[in-house]
Amino acid sequence: MTAKKSNIQTTIAAWEHDPGSGNSPDGGQLIQIPAPDLSASGFPTLIENPAEAPAPQLYKIASAEFRYWAAAASLNRASEFWSNQVPGITWQVGKVLPVDLYHGDDLNAYYDRVGLRFFQGNVGARTFYSGESPDVVCHEHGHAVLDAVKPQLWDAASIEVAAFHESFGDMSAILCQLQVPSMRHAVLLETGKTLYRSSRLSRLAEQLGWAIRQSNPTAVDPDCLRNAVNSFFYQDPDTLPSYTPGNSLSSEPHSFSRIFTSAFFEGMANMFKTKPLQDEENLLQVSLDMGKILINAVKAASVVPTFFSQVAVNMMQVANSLFPKSNYVQALKSGFLKHGIISPASSGVFTLAALKKNKVVLDLDHSSGSELPKLSLAVHEYNLGSDNIVVHSAAEVKHFNVAGANLDIGSMEAPAEDVAAKSFLEDLLRRGRLKLDNTVQGSAGIGSQFYAQDGHDRHTHELRKDGKDLILKRLRIDCCFHR
């Protein structure tokens, strides 16, 4: 629920970007802001658990009342930012996005086309709340925004598409952080105005990262959950292991997402460098410009197995269209080249002359509907109860002939849609994320039970009966990858 409107201005306390700081679970910066009205933006949310909003006022840290308003502040921050970027678009779940701050016992959060789910998890004698962190809230909120803007991605049988969903969540957290004046001031001081440095802006979810490291020290970064400043270089996700320590790259979506997030972050830092003054006002403007570039590029990008490169070229295309007098195209190109999302061999597509030849229709979704083309996939070797299943294939028409870079020379060859889909399925099986329909027999333990301590389901996909077919469908975008 939201605060009742009155003639008296009410003030609440909230976190600037996370309750933790670096490799400590504490030390986050508090801010005081007017109590938010969660129904006021174009992306309204409603906290359903707890059902009643405490009176808006200043509360002690660690109190339930403080956590409520801290979460409300983060939800409002994200809704205000994204509703200004994509006016007129509504949630997949309906007019209002429900939010549950206490969904279960876990170090976790997820979005499931029912709402946003946040958890509490015990580490020693201390309880951590994922909904208390603006980084986590704005990340999950980002999943819901992306699902509203590009619903085709939801069921896509593609590792790279799944990873982009996670990257968008992290990019959402970063962009929403930059809407806070004190955050912009602190980041410029910390980085010496060179934005592409590890900082409180690039370090995401420090407190949750600390909590995870207590039981799994190598699962995440040493001072946060993920850092947008990293040296990861694009590789075909089908060739990567399903799991690695946090300092290596795997095909797991959160891990693989870090390539695009870092290229985005470096591109944004380069955009900031193009400004005559590297000050707080221009940093805010760059964050707003980047939000417009990103969201319009996502809407226009073809859903193919190499989705990263399609988003990248569309970002440059949109930047050229929206900001023709800026140097944003070169700024973005540099970040994508450095991280291998586009190869030098295909970079001719990104010359200004080439971009001008390609007509960009902003806010255009190229796909034919809310679902991707269906593909019958041979799966007899997995003993799933059927020789074939149906998947939603990342098989739209590719509008730009670009590709990621090989590690040696030239461009990487894109995998066929059926190969990418089968690799995605195998990853689900390896990570125990596939839940089988209860009518499926003889699965030989594949898709085994995968539940958290209090019994809530952590499968991300299931096989459902669809007439005579079994079809692979997504249940949720679950962010508990460290398990």
PLY file of the C-alpha trace (Angstrom):
ply
format ascii 1.0
element vertex 483
property float x
property float y
property float z
element edge 482
property int vertex1
property int vertex2
end_header
0.00 0.00 0.00
1.07 3.60 -0.41
1.07 6.61 1.84
-2.15 8.60 1.95
-1.84 12.02 0.39
-2.06 14.99 2.72
-1.02 18.61 2.88
1.86 17.68 5.19
5.14 16.66 3.56
6.34 13.33 4.98
9.95 12.16 4.91
11.33 8.63 4.98
14.84 7.20 5.13
16.15 4.82 2.48
19.39 3.42 1.13
21.23 5.32 -1.55
22.20 2.18 -3.47
22.79 -0.77 -1.11
22.90 -1.51 2.63
26.45 -2.88 2.27
29.67 -1.25 1.18
32.34 -3.16 -0.74
33.28 -6.33 1.10
31.29 -5.35 4.20
27.60 -6.12 4.78
27.22 -2.68 6.39
28.26 0.86 5.64
25.70 1.83 2.99
24.76 5.48 2.67
21.36 6.60 3.97
19.32 9.31 2.29
16.13 11.09 3.32
13.46 11.66 0.68
9.72 12.43 0.47
7.56 9.36 0.99
6.87 7.90 -2.49
3.46 7.30 -4.01
3.83 3.94 -5.79
0.67 4.48 -7.83
1.79 7.78 -9.37
4.09 6.66 -12.21
3.34 5.01 -15.52
4.65 1.74 -14.05
2.66 1.53 -10.78
3.57 -1.06 -8.15
1.81 -2.25 -5.01
3.45 -3.83 -1.97
1.04 -6.64 -1.07
3.18 -8.26 1.62
3.13 -6.68 4.15
-0.44 -5.71 3.42
-0.45 -2.47 5.39
1.94 0.41 4.91
3.43 1.85 8.10
3.00 5.56 8.61
5.60 7.39 6.54
8.25 8.74 8.87
11.88 8.18 9.84
12.40 4.71 11.29
15.37 2.90 12.78
17.49 0.79 10.43
16.67 -2.94 10.72
13.05 -2.27 11.62
10.27 -3.70 9.45
8.94 -0.18 8.95
12.29 1.02 7.63
12.52 -1.95 5.25
9.05 -1.20 3.89
9.86 2.39 2.98
13.34 1.51 1.74
11.77 -0.94 -0.71
9.06 1.55 -1.67
11.72 4.18 -2.41
13.59 1.76 -4.71
10.43 0.69 -6.51
9.44 4.31 -7.05
12.93 5.23 -8.26
12.83 2.50 -10.91
9.22 3.10 -11.96
9.77 6.82 -12.41
12.91 6.26 -14.48
11.55 3.59 -16.84
8.03 4.99 -17.26
9.61 8.18 -18.60
11.60 6.11 -21.12
8.67 4.01 -22.37
5.43 5.92 -21.76
2.20 4.09 -22.48
3.49 0.54 -21.89
1.93 -1.53 -19.12
3.12 -4.52 -17.12
2.68 -8.07 -18.42
0.81 -8.85 -15.19
-1.71 -6.03 -15.65
-2.03 -2.41 -14.64
-0.19 -2.74 -11.31
2.86 -4.89 -10.46
2.41 -6.72 -7.11
5.40 -6.92 -4.76
6.03 -9.43 -1.96
8.84 -8.39 0.40
8.78 -11.62 2.47
8.16 -14.47 0.06
10.30 -17.07 1.80
13.56 -18.08 3.43
16.38 -17.70 0.92
19.13 -15.39 -0.33
17.09 -14.75 -3.43
14.72 -12.59 -5.44
12.76 -13.23 -8.61
10.15 -12.04 -11.09
7.53 -14.54 -12.27
4.81 -12.76 -14.28
2.79 -12.69 -11.08
4.92 -10.07 -9.38
8.26 -9.33 -7.76
9.30 -11.75 -5.02
11.89 -10.88 -2.38
13.23 -13.09 0.42
14.91 -13.12 3.76
17.91 -15.36 4.44
19.76 -16.22 7.64
23.54 -16.07 7.77
24.70 -17.01 11.24
22.66 -15.01 13.72
21.78 -12.32 11.20
18.90 -12.10 8.73
19.35 -10.40 5.37
16.46 -9.04 3.30
16.87 -8.88 -0.47
14.08 -6.31 -0.80
16.03 -3.85 1.32
18.66 -3.28 -1.37
17.94 -0.74 -4.14
20.33 -2.68 -6.40
18.31 -5.88 -6.00
14.92 -4.17 -6.22
15.85 -2.19 -9.34
17.31 -5.34 -10.90
14.11 -7.34 -10.41
12.02 -4.36 -11.45
14.15 -4.29 -14.62
13.10 -7.85 -15.45
9.47 -6.78 -15.30
10.16 -3.70 -17.44
11.96 -5.76 -20.09
9.11 -8.28 -20.08
6.65 -5.44 -20.66
8.73 -4.02 -23.50
9.91 -7.25 -25.15
7.70 -10.18 -24.05
9.16 -12.42 -26.78
12.26 -12.85 -24.64
10.38 -14.61 -21.85
10.23 -18.10 -23.36
13.19 -17.83 -25.74
15.27 -21.03 -25.77
18.57 -19.18 -25.87
21.36 -18.83 -23.32
22.29 -15.41 -24.67
18.73 -14.08 -24.46
18.43 -15.33 -20.87
21.74 -13.65 -20.06
20.58 -10.38 -21.60
17.57 -10.40 -19.25
20.01 -10.53 -16.32
22.19 -7.83 -17.86
19.16 -5.59 -18.30
18.39 -6.01 -14.60
21.91 -4.89 -13.70
21.80 -2.03 -16.21
18.50 -0.96 -14.68
20.09 -0.89 -11.23
23.00 1.24 -12.49
20.82 3.73 -14.36
18.41 4.06 -11.45
21.31 4.69 -9.04
22.34 7.66 -11.17
18.98 9.36 -10.56
20.06 10.00 -6.95
21.96 13.33 -6.61
24.16 12.18 -3.73
25.12 9.07 -5.70
26.25 11.08 -8.70
28.30 13.36 -6.45
29.94 10.44 -4.63
30.75 8.49 -7.79
32.48 11.43 -9.45
34.60 11.94 -6.35
35.42 8.23 -6.02
36.37 7.73 -9.67
38.03 11.08 -10.30
35.41 11.58 -13.04
36.70 8.53 -14.92
33.49 6.55 -14.73
34.79 3.18 -15.94
36.44 2.30 -12.64
35.31 -0.06 -9.94
33.18 2.05 -7.63
30.00 2.09 -5.64
28.23 2.55 -9.00
29.75 -0.52 -10.69
29.58 -2.78 -7.62
26.12 -4.31 -7.47
24.42 -5.71 -4.36
27.36 -5.63 -1.95
25.36 -6.89 1.03
23.79 -9.84 -0.77
27.21 -10.69 -2.23
28.70 -10.73 1.28
25.92 -13.00 2.58
26.42 -15.48 -0.28
30.20 -15.58 0.21
29.80 -16.78 3.81
28.63 -20.17 2.57
30.06 -20.15 -0.96
33.19 -17.97 -1.00
33.95 -18.27 -4.71
30.41 -17.96 -6.08
30.41 -14.19 -6.55
32.80 -11.25 -6.71
34.95 -10.55 -3.61
33.29 -7.20 -2.85
29.81 -7.43 -4.38
27.44 -9.73 -6.23
28.62 -8.60 -9.69
30.84 -5.78 -10.88
30.04 -3.90 -14.09
33.75 -3.12 -14.48
35.35 -6.38 -15.60
37.57 -7.79 -18.33
35.30 -10.56 -19.63
35.39 -11.03 -23.40
32.60 -12.47 -25.53
32.58 -16.20 -26.22
29.99 -18.52 -27.67
27.97 -19.47 -24.56
27.34 -22.93 -26.01
31.06 -23.67 -25.56
31.25 -22.62 -21.90
30.75 -24.76 -18.78
27.44 -24.48 -16.97
29.13 -23.45 -13.73
32.40 -21.79 -12.78
33.65 -19.73 -9.82
32.67 -16.07 -9.85
36.00 -14.97 -11.32
35.44 -17.02 -14.51
32.87 -17.02 -17.26
30.18 -19.67 -17.60
27.00 -20.12 -19.61
24.90 -19.54 -16.49
22.84 -16.41 -17.35
24.05 -14.21 -14.47
27.65 -15.08 -15.21
27.41 -14.60 -18.97
25.43 -11.37 -18.55
28.52 -9.62 -17.21
29.99 -9.29 -20.72
27.17 -7.09 -21.98
26.85 -5.18 -18.71
30.51 -4.22 -18.78
30.38 -3.18 -22.44
27.31 -1.07 -21.65
29.01 0.49 -18.63
32.15 1.29 -20.59
30.07 2.74 -23.42
28.24 4.96 -20.95
31.56 6.09 -19.44
32.76 6.96 -22.94
29.56 8.92 -23.57
30.25 10.90 -20.39
33.75 11.70 -21.68
32.26 13.35 -24.75
30.64 16.04 -22.62
32.44 19.40 -22.32
32.25 19.12 -18.52
32.36 15.89 -16.50
29.97 17.13 -13.84
26.86 15.90 -12.04
24.47 17.57 -14.46
26.04 15.90 -17.48
26.24 12.55 -15.69
22.51 12.71 -15.09
21.92 13.63 -18.72
24.07 10.76 -19.97
22.11 8.30 -17.80
18.83 9.56 -19.28
20.22 9.42 -22.81
21.53 5.90 -22.24
18.13 4.77 -20.95
16.48 6.00 -24.15
19.14 4.38 -26.32
18.97 1.05 -24.52
15.21 0.64 -24.37
14.61 1.64 -28.00
17.41 -0.63 -29.17
15.98 -3.59 -27.27
12.57 -3.03 -28.83
14.05 -2.97 -32.33
16.55 -5.84 -31.95
15.95 -9.16 -33.71
15.72 -12.11 -31.33
18.43 -14.45 -32.56
20.98 -16.69 -30.76
23.56 -13.87 -30.96
21.21 -11.35 -29.36
23.99 -9.30 -27.73
25.36 -8.12 -31.07
21.91 -7.26 -32.40
21.17 -5.08 -29.38
24.61 -3.48 -29.71
24.17 -2.42 -33.34
20.67 -1.14 -32.61
22.01 0.92 -29.71
24.40 2.64 -32.09
21.66 3.01 -34.66
19.32 4.62 -32.11
22.12 6.84 -30.73
22.78 8.11 -34.25
19.08 8.79 -34.76
18.28 10.40 -31.41
21.55 12.23 -30.80
23.05 12.91 -34.26
25.24 15.79 -33.05
26.84 13.77 -30.27
29.79 11.38 -30.39
27.73 8.65 -28.76
28.07 6.17 -31.63
31.84 5.96 -31.35
31.62 5.90 -27.55
29.33 2.87 -27.64
31.25 1.16 -30.44
34.45 1.29 -28.41
32.85 -0.52 -25.47
31.29 -3.23 -27.62
34.50 -3.81 -29.57
36.60 -4.05 -26.41
34.41 -6.79 -24.94
34.06 -8.70 -28.21
30.30 -8.23 -28.58
31.01 -6.96 -32.07
34.11 -7.94 -34.01
36.47 -5.59 -35.86
35.68 -7.63 -38.97
32.00 -6.65 -38.82
32.49 -3.10 -37.55
31.98 -1.61 -41.01
28.26 -1.77 -40.22
28.88 0.90 -37.59
30.34 3.67 -39.70
28.27 6.83 -39.67
27.69 6.53 -43.41
26.36 2.98 -43.01
24.16 3.93 -40.07
22.57 6.76 -42.02
21.61 4.37 -44.81
19.62 2.23 -42.37
16.25 3.63 -41.42
15.44 3.34 -37.72
11.82 3.51 -36.62
11.93 4.20 -32.91
9.61 2.22 -30.64
9.25 -0.44 -33.35
9.09 -4.07 -32.27
10.15 -6.03 -35.35
8.64 -9.33 -34.25
5.21 -10.47 -35.34
3.71 -11.02 -31.90
4.36 -11.70 -28.24
5.83 -15.15 -28.92
8.78 -16.37 -30.96
8.49 -19.01 -33.69
7.99 -22.53 -32.37
10.49 -25.26 -33.19
10.24 -29.02 -32.71
13.41 -30.25 -31.04
14.57 -33.88 -31.03
15.28 -34.88 -27.41
15.01 -38.69 -27.37
18.41 -39.03 -25.68
17.23 -37.20 -22.54
14.47 -39.65 -21.65
11.92 -36.88 -21.10
8.92 -39.01 -21.98
8.82 -37.82 -25.57
11.13 -37.98 -28.56
10.42 -34.33 -29.36
9.54 -31.18 -27.48
8.47 -27.77 -28.73
10.50 -24.67 -27.87
10.21 -20.99 -28.63
13.20 -20.49 -30.89
15.34 -17.34 -31.17
14.73 -17.44 -34.91
13.60 -13.99 -36.01
14.99 -12.42 -39.16
18.42 -10.92 -38.45
18.39 -7.28 -39.50
22.13 -6.68 -39.17
24.92 -8.97 -40.29
27.11 -8.54 -37.22
28.70 -11.04 -34.88
30.86 -11.36 -31.83
34.62 -11.56 -32.14
36.66 -14.73 -32.29
39.41 -14.95 -29.70
41.99 -14.89 -32.50
40.88 -13.35 -35.80
37.59 -12.46 -37.44
33.96 -12.92 -36.49
32.35 -15.80 -34.65
29.91 -17.94 -36.60
26.43 -17.76 -35.11
24.97 -21.11 -34.00
21.87 -22.44 -35.71
18.62 -21.85 -33.83
18.11 -25.55 -33.07
21.65 -25.92 -31.76
21.23 -22.88 -29.52
17.91 -24.24 -28.25
19.37 -27.65 -27.45
22.30 -26.08 -25.64
19.83 -24.04 -23.60
17.90 -27.19 -22.68
21.05 -29.04 -21.66
22.05 -26.14 -19.42
18.67 -26.31 -17.68
19.14 -30.05 -17.13
22.69 -29.67 -15.79
21.63 -26.97 -13.36
18.47 -28.78 -12.22
16.25 -25.95 -13.38
13.75 -27.96 -15.45
10.50 -29.01 -13.81
8.67 -31.76 -15.66
4.92 -31.95 -16.15
3.47 -34.52 -13.75
2.20 -36.51 -16.73
5.74 -37.05 -18.03
7.00 -40.53 -17.24
10.44 -42.14 -17.25
12.51 -39.01 -16.78
15.24 -40.97 -14.97
15.82 -38.22 -12.44
16.43 -35.43 -14.95
14.86 -32.21 -13.75
15.08 -33.37 -10.15
13.37 -31.56 -7.33
14.94 -28.17 -6.65
13.50 -26.35 -3.68
14.75 -23.88 -1.12
14.73 -24.42 2.63
11.09 -23.43 3.09
9.95 -25.47 0.09
9.36 -22.77 -2.52
10.08 -23.87 -6.05
13.29 -22.68 -7.73
12.83 -24.28 -11.12
12.89 -21.70 -13.88
11.25 -23.79 -16.63
8.83 -26.66 -17.08
7.57 -28.98 -19.79
3.84 -28.56 -20.23
1.31 -30.52 -22.23
0.08 -28.47 -25.19
-2.34 -30.70 -27.03
-0.23 -33.62 -28.20
3.03 -31.76 -27.67
5.32 -31.06 -24.76
6.36 -27.41 -24.78
9.17 -25.72 -22.85
7.84 -22.73 -20.89
9.46 -20.33 -18.45
8.12 -20.17 -14.88
10.20 -17.34 -13.48
13.45 -15.44 -13.80
15.14 -16.64 -10.64
18.20 -14.76 -9.38
19.45 -17.38 -6.92
22.24 -18.53 -9.25
24.80 -19.17 -6.50
23.12 -22.47 -5.54
0 1
1 2
2 3
3 4
4 5
5 6
6 7
7 8
8 9
9 10
10 11
11 12
12 13
13 14
14 15
15 16
16 17
17 18
18 19
19 20
20 21
21 22
22 23
23 24
24 25
25 26
26 27
27 28
28 29
29 30
30 31
31 32
32 33
33 34
34 35
35 36
36 37
37 38
38 39
39 40
40 41
41 42
42 43
43 44
44 45
45 46
46 47
47 48
48 49
49 50
50 51
51 52
52 53
53 54
54 55
55 56
56 57
57 58
58 59
59 60
60 61
61 62
62 63
63 64
64 65
65 66
66 67
67 68
68 69
69 70
70 71
71 72
72 73
73 74
74 75
75 76
76 77
77 78
78 79
79 80
80 81
81 82
82 83
83 84
84 85
85 86
86 87
87 88
88 89
89 90
90 91
91 92
92 93
93 94
94 95
95 96
96 97
97 98
98 99
99 100
100 101
101 102
102 103
103 104
104 105
105 106
106 107
107 108
108 109
109 110
110 111
111 112
112 113
113 114
114 115
115 116
116 117
117 118
118 119
119 120
120 121
121 122
122 123
123 124
124 125
125 126
126 127
127 128
128 129
129 130
130 131
131 132
132 133
133 134
134 135
135 136
136 137
137 138
138 139
139 140
140 141
141 142
142 143
143 144
144 145
145 146
146 147
147 148
148 149
149 150
150 151
151 152
152 153
153 154
154 155
155 156
156 157
157 158
158 159
159 160
160 161
161 162
162 163
163 164
164 165
165 166
166 167
167 168
168 169
169 170
170 171
171 172
172 173
173 174
174 175
175 176
176 177
177 178
178 179
179 180
180 181
181 182
182 183
183 184
184 185
185 186
186 187
187 188
188 189
189 190
190 191
191 192
192 193
193 194
194 195
195 196
196 197
197 198
198 199
199 200
200 201
201 202
202 203
203 204
204 205
205 206
206 207
207 208
208 209
209 210
210 211
211 212
212 213
213 214
214 215
215 216
216 217
217 218
218 219
219 220
220 221
221 222
222 223
223 224
224 225
225 226
226 227
227 228
228 229
229 230
230 231
231 232
232 233
233 234
234 235
235 236
236 237
237 238
238 239
239 240
240 241
241 242
242 243
243 244
244 245
245 246
246 247
247 248
248 249
249 250
250 251
251 252
252 253
253 254
254 255
255 256
256 257
257 258
258 259
259 260
260 261
261 262
262 263
263 264
264 265
265 266
266 267
267 268
268 269
269 270
270 271
271 272
272 273
273 274
274 275
275 276
276 277
277 278
278 279
279 280
280 281
281 282
282 283
283 284
284 285
285 286
286 287
287 288
288 289
289 290
290 291
291 292
292 293
293 294
294 295
295 296
296 297
297 298
298 299
299 300
300 301
301 302
302 303
303 304
304 305
305 306
306 307
307 308
308 309
309 310
310 311
311 312
312 313
313 314
314 315
315 316
316 317
317 318
318 319
319 320
320 321
321 322
322 323
323 324
324 325
325 326
326 327
327 328
328 329
329 330
330 331
331 332
332 333
333 334
334 335
335 336
336 337
337 338
338 339
339 340
340 341
341 342
342 343
343 344
344 345
345 346
346 347
347 348
348 349
349 350
350 351
351 352
352 353
353 354
354 355
355 356
356 357
357 358
358 359
359 360
360 361
361 362
362 363
363 364
364 365
365 366
366 367
367 368
368 369
369 370
370 371
371 372
372 373
373 374
374 375
375 376
376 377
377 378
378 379
379 380
380 381
381 382
382 383
383 384
384 385
385 386
386 387
387 388
388 389
389 390
390 391
391 392
392 393
393 394
394 395
395 396
396 397
397 398
398 399
399 400
400 401
401 402
402 403
403 404
404 405
405 406
406 407
407 408
408 409
409 410
410 411
411 412
412 413
413 414
414 415
415 416
416 417
417 418
418 419
419 420
420 421
421 422
422 423
423 424
424 425
425 426
426 427
427 428
428 429
429 430
430 431
431 432
432 433
433 434
434 435
435 436
436 437
437 438
438 439
439 440
440 441
441 442
442 443
443 444
444 445
445 446
446 447
447 448
448 449
449 450
450 451
451 452
452 453
453 454
454 455
455 456
456 457
457 458
458 459
459 460
460 461
461 462
462 463
463 464
464 465
465 466
466 467
467 468
468 469
469 470
470 471
471 472
472 473
473 474
474 475
475 476
476 477
477 478
478 479
479 480
480 481
481 482
